[in-house]
C-alpha cells in the first residue's frame, strides 16, 4: 500500500526582501516563548505578523531539537482540515483509526518542537482546539500563532504587533534613518528607482507619507511601488485626495484598517481594466498558482479541450464604485476620478456608460475588432499592445494641472458596470495582466515545482473577492472555471501517473493542494455540483493513496458520497477509493464494506474496470488483515485474469506486487521472484518508479527467503533509492525494516540495530504499531532478537538510539553505503579486530564527545570556554580526519568507540 509524501516546504519561508528592524518585538517574542508555550502575535492586516513570526522562530530554532515547522492557513477555509494541515506540516503520516487531532497529539507527545500557525483569524475556533490539544497532551511542543484576534485560551500570551514608528514630519528629522517606516519605504523605493535614498530634501515628504499610512508595512510597500512613475510629493498628494474622500469631511483620524483599505483600493484604481478583472477572478484561488491556472480561471475563452464558458461569463467587467462605508476607497458621485499617474501609466476609466480613452505613450494601435457595430477604440498602454474596444464614446479629459500631472476626467454615475463585449479576456490578455500585477506588487512571484508560481497576499485576495462579488454570478462563474480546470488537470495527471513523471506530478499536486480543496469545497456546497465533486475526489485516488493523504482523501470522499447517492460510475469509483483509504487507516470493516458495495455497483453498471479496481481493494484488505491464504487465492485469480479494458496500469502492477508479497510471506519464494520479474517488465516499459519500488522490495523479500543475502540487499537498496526519489515515506519505513532484517541475518548486527532504530523513528510518523500487522511486527521482533543476541542489550540500545536520532536522508545515506554498514555500526559488529586508531588530539576527542551528546557549536564553545570559531574548526578537522561528511557520523563513531 502506498504512501508517497512529497510535501511543500513547511519549514520557515525564505526571505526575498530585507527585514526592517523590529528589535523590540523580536526580543519580546523570544522572551515570551522561553516562558510560555502559546504565544499569539496579534495586529491588523498588513502590519507584518507573518514576517515577524518567521524571524522569531528562526532565532529560537536551536532550542527545539525536533525542529520548527510552519502551518500556513491562509488558503484553508474548512475547520475540519486544520489538524490534517498541522500533521502535514510536521511530516506525519498517521494511518490509525484515531480522530486526526488525537492522532496528531499522540505522535508528537514526546517531541520538542515549535509549531508556527499562521493566519488563524478565519479559523480561530479550530486553531484554539489544535493549540489546546497540543498544550494539554504534550510537554515539549510550543506554538507561535499569528492572528488578527486572540485565540482565547487561558494559556495564551499575547504580543501586539504595532505599526512601524514614524517621526513627526514637522519635527527634527536629522535621525530619520533610525525610523523603520522610513527605512522600509526607502528600501522598497530603491528597488524600483535605483539610487533612491533618503535625503534632507525628501525625508519630510517620506515621513509625512508614512505618517499618513499609519506606519503599516503593507501599505507603505504598496505606495513605494508607485515611485516608478510618481515622485514622493505626487504620491502624497494622490494619497491625500484618497483620504479626503474616505473621511468625507470628518476631522477624526482614519482607523488603521481603513488606512490599509485605502492603500489597497488605491493600488486597485491604478490597475488597468484587464488587471482589475484578473485580480478579482484570481481571488477564488486559495493558494499559489501557475500561469496556466490563471489563464484557465480568468480568460473568457476556454483552454484547448476545455468547456464552454458559463452564461454571462464572456464579458470583461469594470467593477462599479460603491458608496462608503460599504466599500471605502472608490469614487462616488461628485468625486473626480483619477487620470494617469504619470508617463506610461494608464488612466482609470470612468465607471459609467461613457468611458474615457486611456492615454498612450506611443502611437495608437488599431483596436481588436468586435462582433458588433464599430465603437471607438481605447488607445494602447504602450506600443504593440492591441487596444480594447470601449462601450461608449470617448470623453475628453481636463487639461493637466500646474504640476504637469494630467487632470482627472469626470466620474461616472455610481453603481454602473462597464462591460466589454465578447470575447472579453483572452489568454494573452491574462498573461499581460499577470505581468502588470506582479509589476505593481499585487501578485507575489515565487519559485515552485514546474516553474514560476504566483500568490495573492491574503489581504489583497479578500479585497479582490469583494470586487468579484459585486456583480451577481461572477464569483460562481470563476469558481466553476477553477473547479473545471482542477478536474482537467487531475485527469491528465491520473492518465500519466503510471509513467516516468511521478515525482514531478506528486510535487505539482502538493503545490496545488489549496486549490484542489477549494474546487472540492465548491463542488460539494454549490447546488447541482456534487457529482462533479465526487468525480474529482475519485480521480485523485492516486494522490490520496500514493502521496500520503489518506485521511484527507477519506474526508472528501465521505462528503462526496453522501452528497451524490445516485448509482453512477463516479459513485462506484468513489466507493472503492474510500474503501482503500479506510483500509489504510486500519478500518478494515469499513474498507471491506465500501469495496464490496463498489464491486456490486460496478457489476450492475457493467463497468469491468471499476470492478477490477474494487477487487484489488478487497484483496489488499485480506493481505494486510493477515489472511495470507485468502489473499494468495485472490491475487492468483486477478493476475491470471490479466488487465481489463480501462483498468489503471498502476493497479495492474499492484495486483502483481500483492501476489508476490503473499507468496513471499508464505515461503513460496521462487514463484514470488517470477511474478516480480513479470511486474518489473511492465514498469520498465513505462518508465514507472513507484510500483517498481514495491516490486524491488518484494524481490528482496523473496531472496531473503531463499537465503541469497547479497541479492536481497541489492534489490532492497535499489527499492530504497526509488522510494526516496518519490518520498514514499511508508515504503521507506517498510524497506528499512527489510534492510535491518537482512543485516541481522547476514551477521552485521550493529548495522541492524542502527537501521532498526531509524525504521522505528520513521514508523513513529506513520503508525508505531505498524498497522497492527502480525507479519510486519514479527519481522521487526526477529531482527531485534538477533541483534541483541549478538551485541548485548546495552550496545543494541545505544545504536538503536543513534539510528533514531538520524534524519531521514542521513539514515538512507547510511543504508545505501557500500559495503552497506554505516560508520559506528561496523565497529559494533563482532568481526576480526582491526587497527582503527584515528589520530584525534585530546581536545578533538573532547569535542567529538560533545558532538555525540548533541551539542551545537555554540554550546560546545560555551562548555569548553572557547570561541565559537575555534569549536567550528575542531569539528571541521574531526570530519576531515575521520572521512565523514556530517555530525551524525561523528556521533555514531563516538558511540561505537565507547
C-alpha positions in Angstrom: 0.0 0.0 0.0 1.3 3.4 -0.9 2.4 6.5 0.9 4.5 9.0 -1.0 4.6 12.4 0.5 6.5 15.0 -1.4 5.4 17.9 0.7 5.5 21.6 0.2 8.2 23.2 2.3 6.8 23.6 5.8 10.0 24.9 7.2 10.3 28.7 7.7 9.9 30.6 4.4 12.9 32.1 2.8 13.0 35.9 2.9 13.0 37.6 -0.5 13.2 41.2 0.7 15.0 42.9 3.5 13.5 42.7 7.0 13.0 46.1 8.6 14.3 46.3 12.2 11.9 45.2 14.9 14.4 44.6 17.7 12.0 45.2 20.5 9.3 42.8 19.2 12.0 40.1 18.4 13.4 40.3 21.9 9.9 40.3 23.5 8.8 37.3 21.3 11.8 35.3 22.2 11.3 36.0 25.9 7.7 35.1 25.8 8.4 31.8 24.0 11.0 31.0 26.7 8.4 31.1 29.5 5.1 30.4 27.6 4.0 27.5 25.4 1.4 29.5 23.4 2.3 33.0 22.1 0.0 34.8 19.7 1.1 37.7 17.6 -1.9 40.0 17.1 -2.4 43.1 15.0 -4.2 44.4 11.9 -3.8 43.0 8.4 -0.6 44.2 6.7 1.2 45.0 9.9 3.9 42.3 9.4 2.8 39.5 11.8 3.8 36.6 9.5 7.3 38.0 8.8 7.9 38.7 12.5 6.8 35.2 13.5 9.2 33.7 11.0 12.1 35.9 12.4 11.3 34.9 16.0 11.1 31.2 15.1 14.4 31.4 13.2 16.0 33.0 16.3 14.9 30.2 18.7 15.1 27.2 16.4 18.2 25.8 18.2 16.1 25.3 21.3 13.9 22.8 19.5 15.7 19.5 18.7 12.8 18.2 16.7 12.6 21.3 14.6 10.4 24.3 13.7 7.5 23.8 11.3 5.0 26.3 9.8 1.3 25.7 9.1 0.0 28.1 6.5 -3.7 28.6 6.9 -4.5 31.5 4.5 -5.6 29.1 1.8 -7.6 26.9 4.1 -11.3 27.5 4.8 -12.6 24.2 6.3 -12.0 23.9 10.1 -12.0 20.1 9.8 -8.8 20.3 7.8 -6.8 22.2 10.4 -5.4 19.1 12.2 -4.6 17.5 8.9 -2.7 20.6 7.7 -0.8 20.6 11.0 0.1 16.9 10.6 1.2 17.6 7.1 3.4 20.4 8.2 5.0 18.2 10.8 5.7 15.4 8.3 3.3 13.0 10.0 1.6 10.2 8.0 -0.8 8.7 10.6 -2.9 5.8 9.3 -4.5 4.8 12.6 -8.3 4.9 13.1 -8.0 7.7 15.7 -9.5 11.1 15.1 -7.0 13.3 13.3 -6.3 15.6 16.3 -5.9 12.8 18.8 -3.5 11.0 16.4 -1.5 14.2 15.9 -1.1 14.7 19.7 -0.1 11.0 20.1 2.6 11.2 17.5 4.3 14.4 18.9 3.8 13.6 22.6 7.5 13.1 23.3 8.9 15.7 20.9 10.4 19.1 21.5 9.3 21.3 18.6 7.9 24.7 17.7 4.8 24.9 15.6 4.2 28.2 13.8 0.4 28.6 12.9 0.0 31.5 10.5 -3.3 33.3 9.7 -5.6 31.9 12.4 -8.3 34.6 12.4 -10.7 32.9 10.0 -10.3 29.5 11.7 -9.9 30.7 15.2 -12.1 28.0 16.8 -10.3 25.1 15.1 -6.9 26.7 15.8 -7.8 27.1 19.5 -8.8 23.4 19.6 -5.5 22.5 18.0 -3.5 24.6 20.4 -5.4 23.3 23.5 -4.9 19.7 22.5 -1.2 20.2 22.0 -0.7 22.1 25.2 -2.6 19.6 27.3 -1.4 16.4 25.5 2.3 17.2 25.2 5.1 18.8 27.2 7.7 19.7 24.6 5.5 21.4 21.9 5.3 25.2 21.8 3.1 27.2 19.5 3.7 30.6 17.9 0.4 31.8 16.2 -0.4 34.9 14.2 -4.0 36.2 14.1 -5.9 39.5 14.0 -7.6 38.3 17.1 -6.6 36.3 20.2 -7.4 32.6 20.3 -9.0 32.9 23.7 -7.1 30.2 25.7 -6.1 30.9 29.3 -2.5 29.7 28.5 -2.2 32.3 25.7 0.3 35.1 25.9 -0.2 38.0 23.5 2.3 40.1 21.7 0.7 43.0 19.9 2.5 43.8 16.6 2.2 47.5 16.2 2.7 49.6 13.0 6.3 50.8 12.5 7.1 54.1 14.3 7.1 57.2 12.2 8.8 60.5 13.2 6.9 63.8 13.3 7.1 65.1 9.7 7.4 68.7 11.1 9.9 67.8 13.8 13.6 67.1 13.8 14.4 64.6 11.0 18.1 64.6 11.3 18.0 61.0 12.5 15.3 59.9 10.1 17.3 56.8 9.0 16.6 55.4 12.5 12.9 55.0 11.9 11.9 51.6 10.4 9.0 53.0 8.4 11.2 55.4 6.5 13.8 52.8 6.0 11.2 50.4 4.6 9.9 53.0 2.2 13.4 53.9 1.0 14.4 50.2 0.6 11.3 49.3 -1.5 11.5 52.6 -3.5 15.2 51.9 -4.3 14.1 48.5 -5.7 12.0 50.3 -8.4 14.0 53.5 -8.7 17.7 52.5 -8.4 19.7 55.0 -6.4 16.8 56.3 -4.4 17.7 57.2 -0.8 16.5 59.4 2.0 17.9 62.9 1.7 17.3 66.2 3.5 15.2 67.3 0.6 12.8 64.3 0.6 12.7 62.9 4.1 10.0 65.3 5.3 7.7 64.2 2.5 8.6 60.5 3.1 7.8 60.9 6.8 4.5 62.6 6.0 3.6 59.8 3.6 4.5 57.1 6.1 2.6 59.0 8.8 -0.4 59.2 6.5 -0.2 55.4 6.0 -0.1 54.9 9.8 3.3 53.1 9.6 1.6 49.9 8.2 4.3 47.9 6.3 2.0 46.6 3.5 0.5 50.0 2.8 4.0 51.5 2.7 5.2 48.8 0.3 2.2 49.3 -2.0 2.8 53.0 -2.1 6.5 52.7 -2.7 5.8 50.7 -5.9 4.3 53.9 -7.4 7.7 55.5 -7.3 8.2 54.1 -10.7 6.0 56.9 -12.1 5.5 59.5 -9.4 7.8 61.3 -7.0 7.1 61.4 -3.2 5.2 64.7 -3.3 2.9 63.4 -6.1 2.4 60.2 -4.1 1.4 62.2 -1.0 -1.0 64.4 -3.0 -2.7 61.5 -4.5 -3.0 59.8 -1.2 -4.4 62.9 0.4 -7.1 63.0 -2.3 -8.0 59.4 -1.5 -8.2 60.1 2.2 -10.3 63.2 1.8 -12.8 61.0 0.0 -12.7 58.4 2.7 -13.1 60.7 5.7 -16.0 62.5 3.9 -15.1 65.7 5.8 -14.7 64.0 9.2 -11.8 65.5 11.3 -11.3 62.2 13.0 -8.2 60.2 12.1 -8.7 57.1 10.0 -8.7 53.7 11.8 -5.8 51.5 10.7 -8.0 49.1 8.8 -9.3 51.9 6.7 -5.8 53.1 6.1 -4.8 49.7 4.7 -8.0 49.5 2.7 -7.4 52.9 1.2 -3.9 51.9 0.1 -5.2 48.6 -1.4 -8.1 50.4 -3.1 -5.7 53.0 -4.5 -3.5 50.2 -5.9 -6.6 48.7 -7.4 -7.5 52.0 -9.0 -4.1 52.2 -10.6 -4.6 48.9 -12.4 -5.9 48.7 -15.9 -9.3 47.2 -16.5 -7.9 43.8 -17.5 -5.7 43.8 -14.4 -8.6 44.7 -12.1 -10.6 41.8 -13.7 -7.8 39.3 -13.4 -7.2 40.4 -9.8 -10.9 39.8 -8.9 -11.0 36.4 -10.7 -7.7 35.2 -9.2 -9.1 35.8 -5.7 -11.0 32.5 -6.0 -7.6 30.7 -5.9 -6.8 29.7 -2.4 -3.1 29.1 -2.7 -0.3 29.6 -5.1 -0.9 29.0 -8.8 0.9 28.9 -12.1 0.2 30.8 -15.3 -1.9 28.1 -16.9 -4.2 28.1 -13.9 -4.5 31.9 -14.1 -5.4 31.7 -17.8 -7.9 28.9 -17.2 -9.7 30.8 -14.4 -9.5 34.4 -15.8 -9.8 34.0 -19.6 -13.3 34.2 -21.1 -12.1 31.9 -23.9 -11.9 28.3 -22.8 -8.5 26.5 -22.9 -7.9 23.9 -25.6 -10.1 21.0 -24.8 -11.9 23.0 -22.2 -15.6 23.6 -21.6 -17.7 26.5 -22.8 -17.7 29.5 -20.5 -20.8 29.7 -18.4 -23.6 32.0 -19.4 -22.8 35.6 -18.6 -19.1 34.9 -18.1 -17.9 36.2 -21.5 -17.7 39.8 -20.7 -14.9 41.8 -19.1 -16.3 43.9 -16.2 -15.1 47.1 -14.7 -16.4 46.8 -11.2 -18.7 49.5 -10.0 -17.9 52.1 -7.4 -19.6 51.8 -4.1 -20.7 54.5 -1.7 -18.9 54.5 1.7 -19.0 52.8 4.1 -19.8 49.7 2.1 -16.6 49.9 0.1 -14.2 52.7 1.2 -11.7 53.7 -1.4 -13.8 54.0 -4.6 -15.0 57.1 -6.3 -18.6 58.1 -5.5 -20.9 60.7 -7.0 -19.4 64.1 -7.3 -15.8 62.9 -6.6 -13.4 63.3 -9.5 -12.0 60.1 -11.0 -8.2 60.0 -11.4 -6.3 60.2 -14.6 -2.8 58.8 -15.3 -0.2 58.7 -12.6 2.5 59.8 -14.9 4.1 58.8 -18.1 3.2 55.3 -19.2 0.5 54.6 -16.5 -2.9 54.2 -18.0 -5.7 56.3 -16.6 -8.6 54.7 -14.8 -11.7 54.7 -16.9 -14.9 56.1 -15.5 -17.4 53.5 -14.4 -20.5 54.7 -16.3 -21.7 54.2 -19.8 -19.4 56.9 -21.1 -15.8 55.6 -20.8 -12.8 57.9 -21.4 -10.0 56.7 -23.5 -6.7 55.7 -21.9 -3.8 57.9 -22.9 -0.8 56.2 -24.5 2.9 56.6 -24.7 3.2 55.7 -28.3 1.2 55.8 -31.5 -2.3 54.4 -31.3 -2.6 50.8 -32.4 -5.8 49.6 -34.1 -8.4 48.1 -31.8 -9.3 44.4 -31.9 -12.4 44.1 -34.0 -15.6 43.2 -32.3 -18.6 41.2 -33.4 -20.9 44.2 -33.2 -21.0 47.8 -34.5 -17.7 49.6 -34.5 -17.0 51.5 -31.4 -14.2 54.0 -30.6 -11.0 52.2 -29.5 -9.3 52.7 -26.2 -5.7 53.6 -27.0 -2.9 51.2 -26.1 -0.9 51.1 -22.9 2.2 51.0 -25.0 3.4 50.3 -28.5 2.5 46.9 -29.9 -0.3 46.1 -27.5 -3.8 45.9 -29.0 -6.3 48.3 -27.5 -9.6 47.2 -26.2 -12.9 48.5 -27.6 -15.0 50.7 -25.2 -18.6 50.7 -24.6 -19.3 54.3 -25.3 -18.0 57.5 -26.9 -14.6 58.9 -25.9 -14.8 61.8 -23.4 -12.1 64.4 -23.4 -10.2 64.8 -20.2 -9.4 68.1 -18.5 -6.1 69.8 -19.1 -3.1 69.0 -16.9 -2.8 70.7 -13.6 0.0 73.0 -12.6 2.4 70.2 -11.6 2.2 68.7 -15.1 0.1 65.8 -13.9 -2.9 65.1 -16.1 -6.1 66.2 -14.6 -8.9 63.7 -13.6 -11.7 63.1 -16.0 -15.2 63.4 -14.8 -16.6 60.5 -12.8 -19.3 58.2 -13.9 -22.5 57.6 -12.0 -22.1 55.3 -9.1 -23.2 51.7 -9.4 -22.7 51.4 -13.1 -20.9 48.4 -14.8 -18.5 48.7 -17.7 -18.8 45.5 -19.8 -16.7 44.8 -22.8 -18.4 42.7 -25.5 -17.2 39.1 -26.2 -14.7 37.6 -26.4 -13.7 39.5 -23.2 -10.4 38.5 -21.7 -8.2 36.4 -24.0 -5.4 34.1 -22.7 -2.7 36.5 -23.9 -4.5 39.3 -22.1 -4.3 37.3 -18.9 -0.5 37.0 -19.3 -0.2 40.7 -19.7 -2.4 41.4 -16.7 -0.5 39.0 -14.5 2.8 40.7 -15.6 1.2 44.0 -14.7 0.0 42.8 -11.3 3.5 41.4 -10.5 5.0 44.8 -11.5 2.6 46.6 -9.2 3.4 44.2 -6.3 -0.2 42.9 -6.2 0.9 39.4 -7.1 3.9 37.7 -5.4 6.2 35.7 -7.7 7.8 32.6 -6.3 9.6 29.5 -7.4 7.7 26.3 -7.4 7.5 22.8 -9.0 7.2 23.2 -12.7 8.5 26.7 -12.8 7.2 30.1 -11.7 4.1 30.4 -9.5 2.2 33.4 -8.1 0.3 34.2 -5.0 -2.1 36.9 -3.8 -1.4 38.1 -0.3 -4.4 37.3 1.9 -5.4 41.0 2.3 -5.3 41.6 -1.4 -7.2 38.3 -2.1 -10.0 39.3 0.2 -10.3 42.7 -1.5 -10.4 41.1 -4.9 -13.1 38.7 -3.7 -15.2 41.7 -2.6 -14.9 43.2 -6.0 -15.9 39.9 -7.7 -19.0 39.6 -5.5 -20.3 43.0 -6.6 -21.6 41.5 -9.8 -24.0 38.7 -9.4 -22.8 35.4 -10.9 -19.2 36.4 -11.4 -17.8 34.5 -8.3 -19.7 31.4 -9.2 -18.5 31.5 -12.8 -14.9 32.0 -11.7 -15.1 29.2 -9.1 -16.7 26.8 -11.7 -13.9 27.6 -14.1 -11.3 26.9 -11.3 -13.0 23.6 -10.5 -13.2 22.5 -14.1 -9.5 23.3 -14.6 -8.5 21.4 -11.5 -10.6 18.4 -12.7 -8.9 18.5 -16.2 -5.5 18.7 -14.5 -6.3 15.8 -12.2 -7.5 13.7 -15.1 -4.3 14.5 -17.0 -2.2 13.5 -14.0 -4.1 10.3 -13.5 -3.6 9.3 -17.1 0.2 9.8 -16.8 0.7 8.5 -13.3 2.0 5.1 -14.4 5.0 6.7 -16.1 8.3 8.4 -15.6 7.0 11.8 -14.3 5.7 10.6 -10.9 7.9 12.7 -8.6 7.0 15.9 -10.7 3.3 15.0 -10.7 3.3 14.5 -6.9 5.1 17.8 -6.3 2.7 19.7 -8.6 -0.4 18.2 -6.8 1.1 19.2 -3.5 1.6 22.7 -4.7 -2.0 22.8 -5.9 -3.3 21.4 -2.7 -5.2 24.5 -1.5 -6.8 25.0 -4.9 -7.8 21.3 -5.0 -9.5 21.8 -1.7 -11.3 24.9 -3.0 -12.5 23.1 -6.0 -13.8 20.2 -3.9 -15.5 22.5 -1.4 -17.2 24.5 -4.2 -18.5 21.3 -5.8 -19.9 20.0 -2.5 -21.5 23.2 -1.4 -22.9 24.7 -4.7 -26.3 23.3 -5.8 -26.1 20.8 -8.6 -22.3 20.3 -8.5 -22.0 17.2 -6.2 -21.4 14.7 -8.9 -18.5 16.8 -10.3 -17.1 16.8 -6.8 -17.3 13.1 -6.5 -15.7 12.7 -9.9 -12.8 14.9 -8.8 -12.3 13.2 -5.5 -12.3 9.8 -7.2 -9.9 10.9 -9.9 -7.4 11.8 -7.2 -7.2 8.3 -5.8 -3.5 8.0 -6.7 -2.8 11.3 -4.9 -4.7 10.3 -1.7 -3.2 6.8 -1.7 0.3 7.2 -3.1 1.1 10.6 -1.8 0.3 10.1 1.9 -3.0 11.9 2.0 -5.3 9.0 3.1 -7.1 10.9 5.9 -7.9 14.0 3.8 -9.0 11.9 0.8 -11.4 9.9 3.0 -12.8 13.2 4.4 -13.6 14.5 0.9 -14.9 11.1 -0.3 -17.2 10.7 2.7 -18.7 14.2 1.9 -19.0 13.5 -1.8 -20.6 10.0 -1.4 -23.2 11.5 0.9 -23.9 14.3 -1.5 -24.2 12.2 -4.6 -26.0 8.9 -3.8 -27.1 8.1 -7.3 -25.8 4.8 -8.8 -23.2 6.1 -11.1 -19.7 5.2 -12.3 -18.4 8.1 -10.2 -20.0 6.5 -7.1 -18.5 3.1 -7.9 -15.1 4.6 -8.1 -15.6 6.8 -5.0 -16.7 3.7 -3.0 -13.6 1.6 -3.8 -11.2 4.5 -3.3 -12.9 5.2 0.1 -12.5 1.5 0.9 -8.8 1.6 0.1 -8.2 4.7 2.2 -10.3 3.3 5.1 -8.1 0.2 5.0 -5.0 2.4 5.1 -6.3 3.8 8.4 -6.8 0.2 9.6 -10.6 0.4 9.5 -10.8 -2.9 7.7 -14.6 -3.5 8.2 -15.4 -0.1 6.7 -12.9 -0.7 3.9 -14.4 -4.1 3.1 -17.9 -2.7 3.1 -17.1 0.1 0.7 -15.2 -2.2 -1.6 -18.0 -4.8 -1.7 -20.5 -2.0 -2.5 -18.3 -0.7 -5.2 -17.9 -4.1 -6.7 -21.7 -4.7 -6.7 -22.4 -1.3 -8.3 -19.7 -1.7 -10.9 -21.2 -5.1 -11.9 -24.7 -3.6 -12.1 -23.3 -0.8 -14.4 -21.3 -3.3 -16.5 -18.1 -1.4 -15.7 -15.4 -4.0 -15.7 -12.6 -1.6 -15.0 -14.1 -0.2 -11.7 -15.0 -3.8 -10.8 -11.3 -4.8 -11.2 -10.2 -1.8 -9.0 -12.7 -2.8 -6.3 -11.4 -6.4 -6.4 -7.8 -5.0 -5.8 -9.1 -3.3 -2.6 -10.8 -6.5 -1.4 -7.6 -8.5 -1.9 -5.3 -6.0 -0.2 -7.6 -5.9 2.9 -7.2 -9.7 3.1 -3.4 -9.3 2.8 -3.0 -6.7 5.4 -5.6 -8.3 7.6 -3.2 -11.3 7.8 -5.4 -13.6 5.7 -2.4 -14.7 3.7 -4.0 -17.8 2.1 -7.1 -15.9 1.2 -5.0 -13.1 -0.3 -2.9 -15.6 -2.2 -6.0 -17.2 -3.8 -7.5 -13.8 -4.6 -4.4 -12.3 -6.3 -3.6 -15.6 -8.2 -7.1 -15.2 -9.8 -6.8 -11.5 -10.7 -3.2 -11.8 -12.1 -4.3 -14.9 -14.1 -7.2 -12.9 -15.5 -4.9 -10.1 -16.6 -5.8 -6.5 -17.1 -9.3 -5.5 -18.3 -10.1 -2.6 -20.6 -9.9 0.7 -18.7 -8.1 -0.7 -15.7 -5.3 1.6 -14.5 -1.9 0.1 -15.0 -0.8 1.1 -11.5 -3.4 -1.2 -10.1 -2.5 -4.0 -12.6 1.1 -3.7 -11.3 -0.1 -3.6 -7.7 -2.1 -6.8 -8.2 1.3 -8.5 -9.1 3.0 -6.8 -6.2 0.5 -8.1 -3.7 0.6 -11.6 -5.2 4.4 -11.6 -4.8 4.0 -10.4 -1.2 1.6 -13.2 -0.3 3.9 -15.8 -1.9 7.0 -14.4 -0.1 5.4 -14.4 3.3 4.1 -18.0 2.7 7.6 -19.2 1.7 7.0 -19.7 -2.0 10.0 -17.5 -2.9 10.8 -18.9 -6.3 7.2 -18.2 -7.5 7.4 -14.7 -6.0 10.6 -14.0 -8.0 8.8 -15.0 -11.2 5.9 -12.7 -10.5 8.2 -9.8 -9.6 10.2 -10.2 -12.8 6.9 -10.0 -14.8 5.9 -6.8 -12.9 9.3 -5.3 -13.4 9.0 -5.7 -17.2 5.7 -3.8 -17.1 7.2 -1.0 -15.0 10.3 -0.7 -17.2 8.3 -0.5 -20.4 6.6 2.7 -19.0 9.4 4.2 -17.0 7.4 3.8 -13.8 9.0 4.2 -10.4 6.5 3.9 -7.5 5.1 0.4 -8.3 8.6 -0.6 -9.4 10.0 0.3 -5.9 7.5 -2.1 -4.4 8.4 -4.8 -6.9 12.0 -4.5 -5.9 11.1 -4.7 -2.2 9.2 -7.9 -2.9 12.2 -9.3 -4.8 14.4 -8.5 -1.9 11.9 -10.3 0.4 11.9 -13.3 -1.8 15.7 -13.5 -1.9 15.8 -13.4 1.9 13.6 -16.5 2.0 16.0 -18.1 -0.5 19.0 -17.1 1.7 20.6 -15.0 -1.1 21.5 -12.1 1.2 23.7 -10.2 -1.3 21.0 -10.1 -3.9 18.3 -9.3 -1.3 20.3 -6.4 -0.1 21.0 -5.1 -3.6 17.3 -5.1 -4.5 16.3 -3.6 -1.2 18.8 -0.7 -1.7 17.5 0.0 -5.2 14.0 0.0 -3.8 15.0 2.5 -1.1 16.6 4.8 -3.8 13.4 4.9 -5.8 11.3 5.4 -2.7 13.5 8.3 -1.7 13.0 9.8 -5.2 9.2 9.9 -4.8 9.5 10.5 -1.0 7.4 7.4 -0.3 7.7 7.5 3.5 5.7 4.4 4.1 7.7 2.5 1.5 10.9 3.8 3.1 9.8 2.5 6.5 8.9 -0.9 5.1 12.2 -1.1 3.2 14.3 -0.1 6.3 12.6 -2.9 8.2 13.7 -5.3 5.5 17.3 -4.0 5.3 17.5 -4.3 9.1 16.3 -7.9 8.8 18.9 -8.6 6.1 21.6 -7.1 8.2 20.6 -9.2 11.3 20.6 -12.4 9.3 23.7 -11.6 7.4 25.8 -11.3 10.5 26.1 -7.5 10.8 24.0 -6.8 14.0 25.4 -3.3 14.6 24.1 -2.3 11.2 20.8 -4.0 12.0 20.4 -2.1 15.3 21.1 1.3 13.8 18.7 0.6 10.8 16.0 -0.7 13.1 16.3 2.5 15.2 15.9 4.6 12.1 13.0 2.5 10.9 11.2 2.8 14.3 11.6 6.6 14.0 10.1 6.7 10.5 7.2 4.5 11.7 6.6 6.9 14.5 5.4 9.4 11.9 3.1 6.8 10.4 1.9 4.2 13.0 4.1 3.0 15.8 2.1 -0.3 15.8 2.9 -1.0 12.1 -0.8 -1.1 11.4 -1.1 -3.9 13.9 0.2 -6.3 11.3 1.4 -9.6 12.8 3.6 -10.2 9.8 5.4 -6.8 9.9 5.8 -6.9 13.7 7.1 -10.4 13.7 9.9 -9.4 11.2 10.8 -6.5 13.4 10.9 -8.6 16.6 13.1 -11.2 14.9 15.6 -8.5 13.8 15.8 -7.1 17.3 16.3 -10.5 18.9 19.1 -11.5 16.6 20.9 -8.1 17.1 20.5 -8.2 20.9 21.8 -11.8 21.0 24.9 -10.7 19.1 25.6 -7.3 20.7 24.1 -7.4 24.1 21.2 -5.2 25.2 23.3 -2.2 26.2 25.1 -1.9 22.9 21.9 -2.6 20.9 20.0 0.2 22.7 22.9 2.7 22.2 23.0 2.0 18.4 19.2 1.9 18.2 19.0 5.4 19.8 21.7 6.6 17.4 19.7 5.4 14.4 16.6 7.0 15.7 18.4 10.4 16.0 19.4 10.4 12.3 17.4 12.4 9.8 15.7 10.5 7.0 18.3 11.4 4.4 21.2 10.7 6.7 19.7 7.3 7.6 19.1 6.4 4.0 22.7 7.5 3.2 24.0 5.1 5.7 21.7 2.3 4.4 22.9 2.8 0.9 26.7 2.9 1.7 28.9 0.2 0.2 29.5 -2.3 1.6 26.4 -1.4 3.5 27.5 -0.6 7.0 27.3 2.9 8.4 30.1 4.3 10.5 29.9 3.1 14.0 27.8 0.0 13.2 30.9 -1.7 11.8 32.8 -1.2 15.0 30.0 -2.8 16.9 29.8 -5.9 14.8 31.7 -8.9 16.2 34.2 -9.2 13.4 38.0 -9.7 13.5 39.7 -6.8 15.2 41.5 -4.2 13.0 43.7 -1.2 13.8 41.1 1.5 13.6 43.1 4.1 15.6 42.4 7.6 14.4 44.9 10.3 15.5 42.4 12.7 17.2 44.0 15.1 19.7 42.8 15.2 23.2 40.8 18.4 22.5 39.3 16.9 19.3 38.3 13.8 21.2 36.6 16.1 23.8 34.8 18.0 21.1 33.7 14.8 19.4 32.3 13.5 22.7 30.2 16.7 23.0 29.0 16.4 19.3 27.8 12.9 20.2 25.8 14.4 23.1 24.0 16.5 20.5 25.6 19.9 21.4 25.7 22.6 18.7 29.0 24.5 18.0 28.0 27.4 20.3 27.1 25.1 23.1 30.4 23.3 22.7 32.2 26.6 22.8 30.3 27.6 26.0 31.1 24.2 27.6 34.8 24.4 26.8 35.1 28.2 27.3 36.5 28.7 23.8 35.4 30.8 20.8 32.7 29.5 18.5 35.1 29.7 15.5 37.5 27.6 17.4 34.8 25.0 18.1 33.8 25.0 14.4 37.5 24.5 13.4 37.7 21.5 15.7 34.6 19.9 14.2 35.9 20.5 10.6 39.2 18.8 11.4 37.4 15.8 13.0 35.3 15.4 9.9 38.4 15.5 7.7 40.4 13.0 9.8 37.5 10.5 10.0 36.5 11.0 6.4 32.9 11.9 7.4 30.6 14.5 5.9 28.2 15.3 8.8 28.0 15.5 12.6 25.7 12.4 12.9 28.6 10.2 11.6 30.9 11.7 14.3 28.2 10.8 16.9 27.7 7.3 15.6 31.5 6.7 15.5 32.0 8.0 19.1 29.1 5.8 20.3 30.8 2.8 18.8 34.1 3.6 20.4 32.7 3.5 24.0 
